[in-house]
Amino acid sequence: MRHLADVLRVPARGLITGAEVAELSDAALAARMEEVDLYARIAPDQKTRIVLALRQRGRTVGFLGDGVNDAPAIHAADVGLSVEGATDVAREAADMIMLVRDLDVLADGVEEGRRTFANILKYVRMATSSNFGNMLSMALASIFLPFLPLTPIQVLLNNLMYDLSEIGIPFDRVEAAEVARPRAWDMGEILRFTAVMGTLSSVFDMATFAILIFGFAAPPELFRTAWFLESIATQILVIFVIRTYAPVWTTRPHPVLIASSLTALAAAPLLVVSPLAASLGFVPVPGALIATIVVIIMVYLACAELAKRLVGRSTTSSVF
């Protein structure tokens, strides 16, 4: 088996035989799993012991088999796999049945699963940080402002446009590092990301509020219109920043994500100048205020790029 692995150039450490497995306790076998990749002359019951030992070490285990004797190990694995022509017992024990006898199917499936999981994490990080930031901003604004910073319909419209902008996330490209190794759900990483990025968003919202009140003496309608534009623009454009922990200029988003995001972004100012503007509570925004909002957005995106790297470093150090 070692010779076969060398011929196929499969990177593998250590080899253990069924006779050696039989002499090891379950705890000792689990300890050996850290230094063994090849197994030879393994009895059916030992396959199950190996699967359970790997799981005991915190590994996610997949097992592929087609015989009656493989059924216990298939059932014990996190993901039990069999093939269409396998015995009834093996197919009943399996979680998934391969219709094509080709191991490339498994490799492609694992890669696609990791890509999908990475994009799910993108959406979760974006949605939680955005919602946390908006909630914090609205709560703080309600303390200091004598009016609502956004009307209920404006809040709903903001959320709808933001959600539409993220339709392209499932199509987005994923970095090679994201699919090179399995990843688990890390609530701590999500909470750190949400706390840092959501708080940063609220800080810039507060700065926007101060500029609108003290710099432009904006009445309620103008205040809401300006903050609506600033809020929707920062939420949508920051997608391109926080979709990856790498520098934003080193990766290219998928064209579908670019199209969905920029379409939603363009819709916001069009609503403000459309015939629906008055019914939605929007008013025309002076040019000077528009320029100020653009500056705020650019500074926010630069700060978001720096902040995500800090979160990324802490996440990398905690995982690796």
Backbone bond lengths (Angstrom), bond angles and torsions (degrees), N, CA, C in turn:
res aa  C-N    CA-C-N  psi(-1)  N-CA   C-N-CA  omega(-1)  CA-C   N-CA-C  phi
1 M - - - 1.465 - - 1.527 110.98 -
2 R 1.331 115.44 -38.36 1.465 118.54 178.34 1.526 110.44 -63.89
3 H 1.346 115.74 -39.50 1.457 120.13 178.08 1.527 110.38 -62.48
4 L 1.337 116.57 -42.62 1.460 120.57 179.76 1.530 110.88 -62.65
5 A 1.320 116.60 -41.28 1.462 120.19 178.27 1.523 111.03 -63.18
6 D 1.342 116.19 -39.01 1.467 119.57 178.78 1.523 110.98 -67.05
7 V 1.335 116.98 -41.48 1.460 120.94 -179.41 1.516 110.51 -63.03
8 L 1.336 116.49 -41.73 1.463 121.47 -179.22 1.524 112.51 -81.83
9 R 1.347 115.71 -3.57 1.470 121.35 -179.85 1.534 111.72 58.38
10 V 1.328 114.51 41.64 1.464 120.65 176.18 1.523 107.88 -90.02
11 P 1.332 118.89 118.80 1.469 119.72 179.23 1.522 110.13 -66.00
12 A 1.320 116.72 119.97 1.467 120.17 -176.86 1.525 109.67 -148.49
13 R 1.318 114.13 138.10 1.466 120.13 174.77 1.519 108.97 -102.58
14 G 1.263 119.66 151.86 1.451 126.15 167.39 1.511 117.01 45.12
15 L 1.329 116.41 156.02 1.464 123.28 177.80 1.510 108.43 -137.90
16 I 1.322 116.07 141.70 1.451 121.19 177.26 1.520 108.41 -132.89
17 T 1.323 116.41 141.30 1.465 121.17 -178.66 1.518 110.41 -104.29
18 G 1.329 114.55 166.59 1.460 119.64 178.37 1.517 112.21 -60.37
19 A 1.341 117.04 -35.57 1.463 119.99 179.27 1.525 110.83 -63.79
20 E 1.338 117.07 -38.64 1.464 120.48 178.23 1.522 111.13 -69.54
21 V 1.335 116.29 -39.51 1.462 120.26 179.12 1.521 110.45 -60.55
22 A 1.321 116.40 -40.05 1.466 120.92 -177.71 1.523 111.91 -62.59
23 E 1.335 117.80 -27.22 1.454 121.47 -177.98 1.523 112.98 -87.00
24 L 1.320 117.72 -8.02 1.465 121.43 -176.05 1.522 111.29 -99.15
25 S 1.344 115.42 142.26 1.465 119.53 170.47 1.520 109.01 -73.36
26 D 1.316 116.49 169.29 1.472 119.48 179.83 1.526 111.21 -61.01
27 A 1.331 116.75 -39.85 1.467 120.38 179.74 1.519 110.86 -66.97
28 A 1.334 116.94 -42.20 1.467 120.35 179.33 1.528 110.92 -67.46
29 L 1.320 116.06 -37.58 1.463 119.44 178.02 1.520 110.71 -64.06
30 A 1.334 116.74 -41.62 1.464 120.51 178.54 1.524 110.80 -61.68
31 A 1.335 117.13 -37.20 1.466 120.31 178.82 1.523 111.21 -68.02
32 R 1.341 117.65 -36.89 1.471 121.22 179.83 1.530 112.17 -68.61
33 M 1.317 117.13 -22.97 1.461 120.45 -176.81 1.525 112.67 -59.80
34 E 1.340 116.50 -25.02 1.460 119.87 -177.72 1.527 112.80 -71.04
35 E 1.323 117.05 -16.66 1.465 120.35 -175.72 1.518 113.16 -123.92
36 V 1.333 117.64 13.36 1.463 121.69 -176.43 1.530 110.04 -128.76
37 D 1.340 115.92 132.16 1.461 121.50 174.93 1.529 112.47 -120.64
38 L 1.331 117.90 -16.30 1.467 121.63 -176.57 1.524 110.31 -116.42
39 Y 1.331 116.38 138.29 1.460 122.70 -179.61 1.522 108.51 -129.44
40 A 1.340 116.39 132.24 1.459 120.38 -176.52 1.527 110.38 -131.51
41 R 1.347 114.95 143.77 1.462 121.80 177.09 1.524 111.36 53.29
42 I 1.304 115.15 51.10 1.463 122.14 -177.01 1.520 109.49 -93.82
43 A 1.323 116.96 130.40 1.467 122.22 177.35 1.531 109.32 -76.32
44 P 1.343 117.38 158.18 1.475 120.52 -177.55 1.522 113.59 -54.91
45 D 1.361 117.72 -43.90 1.463 118.80 -178.26 1.522 111.48 -69.40
46 Q 1.365 116.23 -27.03 1.458 119.42 178.70 1.526 111.63 -71.69
47 K 1.317 117.49 -27.61 1.464 120.35 175.32 1.526 109.99 -59.75
48 T 1.328 115.33 -42.82 1.467 119.24 179.26 1.517 110.90 -65.35
49 R 1.350 116.39 -41.13 1.466 119.96 178.73 1.527 110.75 -61.61
50 I 1.317 117.16 -40.29 1.471 121.04 -179.47 1.526 110.33 -65.82
51 V 1.338 116.68 -43.47 1.462 120.48 178.12 1.522 110.53 -59.45
52 L 1.344 116.20 -46.89 1.469 120.02 -179.07 1.526 111.52 -66.89
53 A 1.340 117.19 -34.43 1.461 120.38 178.41 1.524 110.78 -66.14
54 L 1.322 116.66 -41.71 1.464 120.28 177.42 1.524 110.84 -63.20
55 R 1.314 116.91 -42.89 1.466 119.92 178.85 1.521 110.71 -64.51
56 Q 1.343 116.54 -35.58 1.463 120.06 178.06 1.521 111.11 -62.91
57 R 1.329 117.08 -29.46 1.461 121.59 178.24 1.524 112.14 -83.82
58 G 1.332 117.69 7.17 1.456 121.26 176.86 1.508 114.68 86.75
59 R 1.331 117.40 11.68 1.463 120.70 179.34 1.530 110.40 -84.42
60 T 1.319 115.80 150.26 1.463 121.83 170.05 1.519 106.70 -93.11
61 V 1.330 117.21 119.09 1.458 121.88 -167.41 1.523 111.12 -112.10
62 G 1.315 115.40 131.17 1.451 121.94 169.59 1.518 109.02 -112.62
63 F 1.313 117.35 141.17 1.460 120.94 179.63 1.522 108.94 -133.59
64 L 1.344 114.96 130.87 1.458 121.61 -179.36 1.519 109.70 -113.09
65 G 1.324 117.08 124.49 1.461 120.96 179.29 1.512 111.33 -153.76
66 D 1.344 115.63 160.94 1.464 118.83 -178.34 1.523 113.93 -133.20
67 G 1.316 116.90 -0.87 1.463 119.59 -177.48 1.516 113.27 -104.24
68 V 1.325 115.12 169.55 1.463 120.49 178.54 1.520 110.44 -60.77
69 N 1.346 116.54 -40.59 1.461 120.56 -177.46 1.526 113.21 -70.64
70 D 1.331 116.67 -15.68 1.462 119.97 178.96 1.523 112.71 -82.52
71 A 1.319 117.36 -14.80 1.471 120.87 -172.59 1.534 113.48 -56.46
72 P 1.360 119.85 -45.30 1.476 118.30 179.92 1.525 113.08 -60.65
73 A 1.342 116.92 -40.89 1.467 119.55 179.53 1.527 111.00 -69.43
74 I 1.333 117.53 -38.19 1.464 121.07 176.34 1.517 110.00 -59.21
75 H 1.326 115.95 -44.23 1.468 121.15 -178.56 1.528 111.25 -68.45
76 A 1.338 117.80 -33.36 1.469 120.85 -176.52 1.516 112.77 -77.00
77 A 1.334 117.87 -22.03 1.456 121.02 -176.45 1.523 111.48 -72.89
78 D 1.328 115.75 158.81 1.467 119.85 173.89 1.521 110.16 -63.08
79 V 1.323 115.87 -40.71 1.462 121.80 176.91 1.525 107.68 -128.46
80 G 1.331 116.54 108.20 1.453 121.28 178.11 1.514 110.36 -91.03
81 L 1.321 116.15 128.29 1.454 121.46 -175.96 1.521 110.23 -120.70
82 S 1.321 115.58 142.53 1.457 120.95 172.56 1.523 107.75 -142.55
83 V 1.328 115.73 -178.02 1.459 120.59 -177.97 1.521 109.66 -121.34
84 E 1.311 115.61 164.24 1.461 120.22 -173.62 1.520 112.46 -60.02
85 G 1.338 118.25 -36.26 1.454 120.70 -177.70 1.511 114.37 -89.28
86 A 1.326 118.07 11.94 1.462 121.83 -178.19 1.523 111.40 -73.01
87 T 1.325 115.45 169.88 1.460 120.06 176.84 1.530 110.14 -65.27
88 D 1.309 115.56 157.38 1.465 119.97 -179.44 1.520 111.30 -58.53
89 V 1.345 116.42 -39.31 1.465 119.96 -177.80 1.526 110.55 -64.43
90 A 1.334 117.07 -42.93 1.469 120.36 179.74 1.519 111.08 -64.71
91 R 1.336 116.12 -41.58 1.466 118.87 -178.73 1.523 111.35 -68.76
92 E 1.326 117.21 -34.60 1.465 120.11 177.68 1.521 111.71 -67.55
93 A 1.335 116.47 -33.74 1.469 120.03 -178.79 1.521 112.97 -78.27
94 A 1.332 117.00 -18.61 1.464 121.17 -172.92 1.519 112.62 -79.65
95 D 1.325 115.28 148.79 1.467 121.48 171.50 1.517 110.59 -82.79
96 M 1.329 115.48 -32.76 1.462 121.03 -178.80 1.526 108.97 -136.23
97 I 1.323 116.01 143.89 1.454 121.97 178.51 1.523 108.37 -119.55
98 M 1.324 116.57 122.50 1.457 121.43 179.85 1.525 109.66 -80.05
99 L 1.308 116.17 126.14 1.461 120.88 179.23 1.520 111.78 -87.66
100 V 1.345 116.68 -13.67 1.467 121.65 178.97 1.519 108.15 -120.97
101 R 1.316 117.33 130.97 1.464 121.37 179.53 1.531 109.76 -81.57
102 D 1.302 115.98 75.05 1.461 121.40 -176.70 1.525 108.20 -152.87
103 L 1.331 116.33 117.38 1.460 119.76 -177.97 1.518 112.75 -68.56
104 D 1.342 117.07 -17.00 1.463 118.91 175.19 1.523 111.09 -61.52
105 V 1.326 116.33 -27.22 1.470 120.31 177.38 1.528 109.89 -60.66
106 L 1.336 116.34 -41.53 1.464 120.32 179.17 1.526 110.94 -65.71
107 A 1.338 115.74 -45.04 1.468 119.28 179.91 1.523 110.70 -60.93
108 D 1.334 116.07 -44.03 1.473 119.44 179.12 1.528 110.84 -64.84
109 G 1.332 116.16 -38.13 1.462 119.54 179.73 1.515 112.45 -66.26
110 V 1.338 116.02 -40.89 1.468 119.89 178.02 1.528 110.42 -63.93
111 E 1.331 116.32 -44.23 1.462 119.85 179.88 1.521 111.69 -63.02
112 E 1.330 116.54 -43.06 1.461 119.80 179.35 1.525 111.44 -66.65
113 G 1.343 116.10 -37.74 1.460 119.47 177.22 1.516 112.31 -63.12
114 R 1.331 116.56 -42.16 1.468 119.88 178.65 1.521 110.94 -67.75
115 R 1.330 116.84 -37.33 1.467 119.90 177.50 1.519 110.44 -64.09
116 T 1.329 116.02 -43.33 1.463 120.19 179.03 1.520 111.30 -63.48
117 F 1.337 116.11 -42.90 1.461 120.45 179.91 1.523 110.66 -63.26
118 A 1.339 116.71 -40.76 1.469 120.45 178.92 1.525 110.65 -62.48
119 N 1.323 117.42 -39.95 1.467 119.91 179.21 1.526 111.66 -71.70
120 I 1.329 116.66 -33.10 1.473 119.43 174.42 1.522 109.81 -61.68
121 L 1.339 116.14 -43.67 1.462 119.81 178.73 1.528 111.54 -62.43
122 K 1.334 116.21 -36.60 1.465 119.15 176.43 1.528 110.00 -58.11
123 Y 1.325 115.57 -49.27 1.472 119.29 -177.60 1.529 110.46 -62.72
124 V 1.335 116.57 -43.76 1.467 119.97 -178.53 1.527 110.41 -61.74
125 R 1.345 116.50 -45.64 1.470 119.34 179.57 1.522 111.39 -62.37
126 M 1.328 116.14 -43.57 1.465 119.83 -179.20 1.518 111.28 -65.61
127 A 1.341 116.60 -47.40 1.461 120.15 -175.56 1.520 111.68 -66.58
128 T 1.340 117.01 -44.26 1.472 119.18 -177.35 1.529 111.32 -67.73
129 S 1.340 117.19 -42.75 1.466 118.79 -179.52 1.517 111.16 -67.36
130 S 1.335 117.13 -39.11 1.464 120.61 179.29 1.522 111.24 -65.75
131 N 1.331 116.29 -47.64 1.466 119.76 -178.39 1.524 111.93 -66.67
132 F 1.341 115.83 -39.07 1.466 118.65 177.92 1.526 110.61 -64.06
133 G 1.343 116.24 -43.75 1.462 119.61 179.17 1.513 112.21 -62.27
134 N 1.343 116.81 -44.40 1.467 119.95 179.44 1.523 111.57 -64.25
135 M 1.336 116.47 -42.08 1.460 120.32 -179.88 1.532 110.62 -62.21
136 L 1.350 115.83 -44.06 1.460 119.77 -179.77 1.526 110.92 -65.76
137 S 1.313 117.10 -40.66 1.464 120.76 179.67 1.527 111.26 -64.60
138 M 1.328 116.71 -44.71 1.462 120.39 179.20 1.522 111.14 -63.32
139 A 1.348 116.40 -39.39 1.469 119.42 -179.96 1.525 111.20 -66.01
140 L 1.321 116.78 -44.00 1.468 120.03 179.11 1.525 111.37 -67.62
141 A 1.325 116.40 -38.99 1.465 120.00 -179.92 1.523 111.27 -63.66
142 S 1.316 116.22 -37.69 1.471 119.48 -178.61 1.529 111.98 -64.91
143 I 1.328 116.66 -21.40 1.469 120.21 179.44 1.528 110.99 -77.63
144 F 1.335 116.32 -38.94 1.459 120.87 -170.84 1.533 114.14 -102.80
145 L 1.326 118.31 -23.83 1.457 120.26 -176.04 1.528 111.26 -95.92
146 P 1.320 117.46 142.58 1.466 120.17 178.40 1.532 112.34 -84.14
147 F 1.324 117.14 5.76 1.465 120.95 179.08 1.540 108.77 -144.15
148 L 1.317 116.00 165.78 1.458 120.35 178.30 1.526 109.86 -70.09
149 P 1.351 118.58 131.70 1.467 120.01 179.52 1.524 112.71 -65.58
150 L 1.334 117.00 -28.98 1.463 123.13 172.87 1.513 108.12 -142.11
151 T 1.316 116.95 143.68 1.460 120.09 175.26 1.532 108.68 -75.68
152 P 1.333 117.16 161.26 1.477 119.14 179.94 1.530 113.17 -54.04
153 I 1.332 117.88 -42.23 1.460 119.07 -178.70 1.535 111.21 -67.89
154 Q 1.332 116.82 -31.44 1.459 119.89 177.13 1.527 111.64 -70.63
155 V 1.322 116.23 -36.25 1.467 120.20 176.06 1.529 110.32 -63.47
156 L 1.336 116.49 -46.25 1.461 120.68 179.32 1.526 111.13 -63.47
157 L 1.319 115.91 -40.21 1.456 120.15 179.47 1.534 110.38 -65.38
158 N 1.324 116.76 -40.57 1.460 121.57 176.76 1.528 110.82 -59.27
159 N 1.321 116.76 -47.87 1.462 120.98 -179.18 1.528 111.76 -64.97
160 L 1.331 116.11 -40.12 1.463 119.86 -179.70 1.522 111.01 -64.17
161 M 1.308 117.24 -45.82 1.457 120.41 -178.79 1.524 111.03 -66.37
162 Y 1.328 117.27 -37.46 1.464 120.35 177.96 1.525 110.86 -65.40
163 D 1.332 116.47 -44.32 1.468 119.70 179.07 1.529 111.22 -62.87
164 L 1.319 117.14 -39.55 1.463 120.21 178.48 1.531 111.09 -64.40
165 S 1.327 116.36 -33.55 1.463 119.37 -179.80 1.522 111.88 -66.37
166 E 1.324 117.69 -22.62 1.467 121.19 -176.55 1.521 112.91 -94.81
167 I 1.323 117.99 6.81 1.462 120.64 178.52 1.530 111.17 -58.43
168 G 1.308 117.27 -29.55 1.466 120.76 -177.27 1.511 115.07 -79.54
169 I 1.332 119.26 -5.29 1.461 120.62 -177.04 1.533 113.38 -59.51
170 P 1.344 120.81 -42.24 1.469 119.11 179.91 1.525 113.70 -58.50
171 F 1.328 117.46 -23.08 1.463 120.89 -179.31 1.530 112.36 -91.03
172 D 1.319 116.81 -6.53 1.455 119.98 -169.61 1.527 112.26 -66.38
173 R 1.322 114.52 150.66 1.458 120.42 176.89 1.530 110.08 -71.81
174 V 1.320 115.44 150.53 1.465 121.60 179.47 1.520 108.25 -123.17
175 E 1.318 116.69 137.26 1.457 120.71 -179.58 1.523 111.11 -65.13
176 A 1.333 115.47 153.17 1.468 121.23 -178.85 1.526 111.20 -58.91
177 A 1.332 117.16 -35.67 1.464 120.42 -179.50 1.526 111.76 -63.82
178 E 1.333 117.14 -27.31 1.460 121.08 -178.34 1.524 112.26 -72.75
179 V 1.329 117.54 -26.40 1.466 120.92 -178.09 1.521 111.85 -108.58
180 A 1.328 117.66 0.58 1.465 120.66 -177.50 1.523 111.95 -73.98
181 R 1.314 116.80 -24.22 1.469 120.43 -178.40 1.519 109.44 -147.65
182 P 1.324 117.25 153.90 1.472 119.28 -179.15 1.517 111.39 -67.51
183 R 1.319 115.34 149.73 1.457 121.29 177.41 1.519 109.22 -127.49
184 A 1.313 115.42 146.40 1.457 121.27 179.09 1.529 109.34 -109.85
185 W 1.316 115.06 162.86 1.460 120.73 176.88 1.517 109.19 -65.84
186 D 1.324 117.64 121.88 1.458 123.46 -176.35 1.527 108.60 -120.50
187 M 1.320 115.66 94.28 1.458 120.00 -178.71 1.527 111.88 -65.04
188 G 1.330 116.73 -33.00 1.455 119.63 178.97 1.522 111.80 -62.39
189 E 1.343 116.42 -41.86 1.467 120.17 178.79 1.519 111.05 -64.16
190 I 1.338 116.62 -40.48 1.464 120.71 -179.78 1.526 110.42 -66.04
191 L 1.322 116.57 -41.21 1.467 119.83 179.88 1.528 111.05 -66.18
192 R 1.340 116.57 -40.63 1.475 119.19 177.61 1.520 110.50 -62.67
193 F 1.317 115.74 -45.83 1.455 120.17 -179.28 1.527 110.15 -61.62
194 T 1.329 116.39 -45.17 1.462 121.02 -179.14 1.526 111.28 -62.69
195 A 1.323 115.75 -44.29 1.466 119.60 -178.04 1.531 111.30 -63.80
196 V 1.328 116.95 -44.91 1.467 120.53 -176.93 1.521 111.28 -71.15
197 M 1.335 116.68 -52.71 1.457 119.73 -174.69 1.533 111.70 -72.79
198 G 1.318 117.30 -36.82 1.459 120.05 177.67 1.516 112.15 -65.85
199 T 1.337 116.17 -41.10 1.464 120.21 178.36 1.523 110.64 -66.18
200 L 1.336 116.67 -41.19 1.466 120.02 177.47 1.526 110.88 -59.33
201 S 1.326 116.46 -43.13 1.465 120.27 178.14 1.520 111.13 -60.23
202 S 1.323 116.76 -42.48 1.467 120.13 -179.84 1.521 112.13 -66.88
203 V 1.328 117.54 -36.04 1.469 120.96 177.83 1.531 109.96 -59.61
204 F 1.326 116.33 -43.22 1.462 119.25 179.60 1.528 111.45 -73.06
205 D 1.323 116.96 -30.33 1.466 118.98 173.77 1.523 110.34 -63.60
206 M 1.342 116.20 -43.26 1.458 119.77 179.14 1.535 110.96 -63.41
207 A 1.333 115.40 -38.69 1.466 118.98 177.50 1.527 110.40 -64.16
208 T 1.327 115.57 -40.07 1.468 119.96 177.48 1.523 110.68 -63.16
209 F 1.319 116.64 -43.04 1.468 120.71 178.73 1.526 110.05 -58.47
210 A 1.344 115.68 -45.99 1.471 119.45 -178.01 1.523 111.18 -63.17
211 I 1.331 116.51 -41.79 1.468 120.14 179.24 1.525 110.93 -64.75
212 L 1.315 117.03 -40.08 1.465 120.67 -179.16 1.529 111.30 -66.99
213 I 1.331 116.03 -40.98 1.462 119.64 -176.12 1.535 111.34 -78.15
214 F 1.340 116.51 -49.81 1.463 119.85 -172.64 1.530 113.15 -92.14
215 G 1.332 115.97 -27.59 1.455 118.31 -178.68 1.508 114.01 -89.49
216 F 1.343 116.64 -35.13 1.463 119.84 -176.86 1.527 113.57 -119.28
217 A 1.341 116.70 -1.37 1.480 120.57 -178.41 1.528 110.47 46.08
218 A 1.322 115.29 47.80 1.464 121.03 -172.94 1.526 110.89 -70.95
219 P 1.330 118.00 129.21 1.464 121.03 172.24 1.530 108.91 -70.05
220 P 1.349 116.82 168.51 1.472 119.58 -174.82 1.530 114.52 -51.92
221 E 1.336 118.32 -45.42 1.472 120.08 -175.99 1.530 111.53 -64.93
222 L 1.321 117.03 -41.94 1.458 120.48 179.11 1.527 110.61 -69.96
223 F 1.318 115.74 -39.74 1.457 120.84 177.23 1.531 109.86 -56.82
224 R 1.328 117.03 -50.21 1.468 120.83 -178.16 1.522 111.84 -63.67
225 T 1.308 116.48 -40.85 1.461 119.59 -179.79 1.520 110.81 -63.98
226 A 1.322 116.48 -46.12 1.462 120.69 -178.14 1.529 111.09 -65.33
227 W 1.336 115.89 -43.05 1.472 117.25 -178.83 1.530 110.99 -70.63
228 F 1.318 116.94 -33.56 1.461 119.76 176.07 1.530 109.79 -59.08
229 L 1.334 116.44 -46.17 1.462 119.94 -179.69 1.530 111.25 -65.47
230 E 1.336 116.48 -43.66 1.463 119.87 179.56 1.523 110.95 -64.96
231 S 1.325 116.79 -43.05 1.466 121.12 -177.49 1.515 111.97 -65.13
232 I 1.330 117.13 -47.77 1.459 119.75 -177.07 1.529 110.50 -68.23
233 A 1.339 117.38 -35.94 1.466 120.45 -179.78 1.530 111.21 -68.23
234 T 1.327 117.28 -44.81 1.465 119.33 -179.55 1.523 111.03 -66.49
235 Q 1.334 117.15 -40.92 1.465 120.02 -179.91 1.527 111.81 -63.05
236 I 1.318 116.79 -41.87 1.463 120.09 -176.48 1.528 111.14 -76.04
237 L 1.331 118.28 -46.60 1.460 120.50 -176.12 1.522 112.45 -69.05
238 V 1.334 116.87 -29.38 1.468 118.42 -179.68 1.523 111.45 -69.45
239 I 1.328 116.99 -14.74 1.465 120.07 174.71 1.523 110.05 -55.02
240 F 1.329 116.41 -41.85 1.462 120.00 -177.37 1.526 111.77 -70.70
241 V 1.332 116.41 -21.34 1.462 120.39 178.93 1.525 111.09 -83.36
242 I 1.326 117.11 -47.51 1.459 119.92 -170.86 1.522 113.85 -95.82
243 R 1.329 117.62 5.61 1.467 119.47 175.54 1.528 111.63 -70.34
244 T 1.329 117.15 -12.43 1.457 121.99 179.26 1.517 108.98 -150.30
245 Y 1.349 115.67 151.26 1.460 119.55 175.30 1.527 111.36 -81.85
246 A 1.331 117.35 -11.54 1.462 121.08 177.91 1.529 109.24 -75.93
247 P 1.338 117.75 161.46 1.472 119.59 175.75 1.523 110.93 -54.73
248 V 1.305 116.92 138.23 1.458 121.99 -171.59 1.523 112.51 -60.16
249 W 1.335 117.30 -31.02 1.463 120.11 -176.07 1.536 112.54 -81.43
250 T 1.343 117.83 -3.25 1.470 119.63 -177.83 1.523 112.88 -96.87
251 T 1.313 118.50 -7.95 1.466 120.82 -178.46 1.522 109.63 -128.69
252 R 1.319 115.21 150.73 1.467 120.66 -179.52 1.526 110.10 -110.47
253 P 1.331 117.86 122.52 1.467 119.79 174.40 1.526 110.22 -66.42
254 H 1.314 115.25 159.73 1.468 119.98 176.72 1.530 109.17 -68.67
255 P 1.329 117.85 145.01 1.476 119.84 180.00 1.526 113.33 -55.89
256 V 1.326 118.08 -32.09 1.471 120.06 179.54 1.527 110.15 -65.95
257 L 1.341 117.20 -41.27 1.468 120.54 178.17 1.526 110.27 -66.06
258 I 1.325 116.95 -41.15 1.464 120.17 177.24 1.523 110.49 -60.15
259 A 1.336 116.08 -46.09 1.464 120.50 -177.67 1.523 111.72 -64.92
260 S 1.338 117.91 -46.13 1.465 120.31 -178.31 1.523 111.16 -65.36
261 S 1.331 117.14 -38.47 1.466 120.83 -178.55 1.526 111.67 -69.99
262 L 1.326 116.29 -48.15 1.458 119.32 -177.04 1.530 111.93 -70.78
263 T 1.331 117.21 -29.54 1.467 119.69 175.66 1.518 110.69 -65.33
264 A 1.318 116.18 -45.11 1.468 120.05 177.90 1.523 110.82 -65.29
265 L 1.331 116.42 -37.10 1.465 120.26 179.36 1.518 110.89 -65.37
266 A 1.320 117.15 -41.24 1.463 120.67 -179.91 1.519 111.95 -69.26
267 A 1.338 116.38 -28.16 1.459 119.86 -177.60 1.529 112.40 -67.88
268 A 1.348 117.18 -29.16 1.469 120.09 -176.65 1.528 112.19 -63.31
269 P 1.322 120.70 -55.64 1.471 119.28 178.93 1.526 112.76 -65.94
270 L 1.348 116.46 -29.01 1.466 118.26 177.51 1.525 110.61 -65.60
271 L 1.338 116.96 -36.72 1.462 120.00 177.25 1.525 111.13 -63.72
272 V 1.345 114.80 -38.16 1.471 119.32 -176.67 1.521 111.68 -65.77
273 V 1.329 118.21 -28.96 1.468 120.90 -179.00 1.531 112.35 -106.27
274 S 1.329 116.92 4.67 1.467 120.53 -177.51 1.531 110.38 -82.97
275 P 1.331 118.03 169.01 1.470 120.98 175.87 1.536 112.95 -61.99
276 L 1.347 116.40 -17.70 1.474 119.71 179.49 1.528 112.48 -82.68
277 A 1.318 117.54 -7.18 1.455 121.05 -172.46 1.526 112.41 -56.77
278 A 1.308 117.37 -47.87 1.472 120.15 -176.74 1.518 111.26 -62.69
279 S 1.340 116.84 -42.49 1.460 119.90 -179.02 1.526 112.20 -67.83
280 L 1.334 117.11 -23.81 1.469 121.51 178.45 1.525 112.09 -92.23
281 G 1.341 116.98 -2.05 1.456 121.21 177.77 1.508 114.33 86.64
282 F 1.345 118.44 18.85 1.458 122.29 -179.88 1.528 110.65 -97.93
283 V 1.328 115.17 150.55 1.461 121.75 176.53 1.527 108.26 -132.36
284 P 1.349 118.24 162.01 1.474 120.97 177.78 1.528 111.35 -60.05
285 V 1.342 115.45 144.03 1.461 121.14 -178.49 1.529 108.92 -108.98
286 P 1.336 118.08 128.17 1.473 120.74 179.68 1.528 111.31 -60.40
287 G 1.336 116.00 152.98 1.455 121.38 -178.91 1.516 113.36 -59.97
288 A 1.326 116.43 -39.43 1.465 119.87 -179.84 1.525 111.40 -62.74
289 L 1.329 115.90 -38.38 1.458 119.66 179.17 1.531 110.62 -70.60
290 I 1.309 117.06 -37.83 1.467 120.26 177.00 1.530 110.15 -60.83
291 A 1.337 116.64 -43.86 1.468 120.56 178.68 1.524 110.77 -62.07
292 T 1.332 116.21 -39.69 1.469 120.44 178.50 1.520 110.71 -63.35
293 I 1.334 116.21 -42.63 1.467 120.29 179.23 1.527 110.94 -62.12
294 V 1.317 116.40 -40.58 1.475 120.74 178.69 1.529 110.20 -61.11
295 V 1.333 117.23 -42.35 1.468 120.89 178.89 1.524 110.12 -63.85
296 I 1.326 116.98 -43.84 1.470 120.89 179.03 1.531 110.10 -59.04
297 I 1.323 116.05 -43.89 1.470 120.35 -179.04 1.522 110.90 -62.49
298 M 1.326 117.11 -43.66 1.466 120.67 -178.17 1.529 111.09 -65.49
299 V 1.325 117.13 -42.42 1.461 120.18 178.69 1.529 110.34 -65.60
300 Y 1.332 116.16 -40.19 1.469 120.04 178.70 1.517 111.27 -60.72
301 L 1.326 117.91 -45.32 1.461 121.38 -178.87 1.528 110.99 -63.10
302 A 1.325 116.86 -38.30 1.466 120.06 177.64 1.534 110.68 -65.03
303 C 1.317 116.70 -42.14 1.466 120.40 178.32 1.529 111.30 -67.67
304 A 1.339 116.82 -36.41 1.463 120.48 177.58 1.521 111.12 -64.06
305 E 1.329 116.62 -37.21 1.473 120.58 177.62 1.529 110.45 -62.37
306 L 1.330 117.05 -41.70 1.465 120.64 178.64 1.525 111.05 -69.81
307 A 1.327 117.20 -41.95 1.459 121.11 -176.59 1.525 111.92 -65.70
308 K 1.326 117.02 -40.35 1.467 119.18 -178.47 1.525 111.27 -65.68
309 R 1.341 117.26 -30.23 1.457 119.61 178.26 1.525 110.81 -68.42
310 L 1.339 116.47 -36.54 1.464 119.81 176.40 1.523 110.57 -64.02
311 V 1.330 116.69 -43.61 1.462 120.54 178.10 1.521 109.57 -65.69
312 G 1.330 116.97 -40.19 1.453 121.15 -179.33 1.516 112.12 -63.31
313 R 1.343 117.60 -39.31 1.466 120.50 178.87 1.525 111.16 -65.35
314 S 1.327 116.95 -43.22 1.467 119.78 179.93 1.514 111.00 -66.64
315 T 1.332 116.74 -35.43 1.470 120.67 178.77 1.519 110.04 -68.39
316 T 1.336 117.10 -44.19 1.465 120.10 -179.52 1.513 111.45 -62.88
317 S 1.329 116.39 -42.48 1.464 118.97 -178.69 1.521 112.07 -67.51
318 S 1.354 117.50 -31.93 1.456 120.17 -179.36 1.515 111.71 -77.61
319 V 1.354 117.16 -26.74 1.461 119.96 -177.81 1.524 111.08 -88.80
320 F 1.320 117.40 -42.15 1.448 120.98 -172.57 1.526 111.93 -103.36
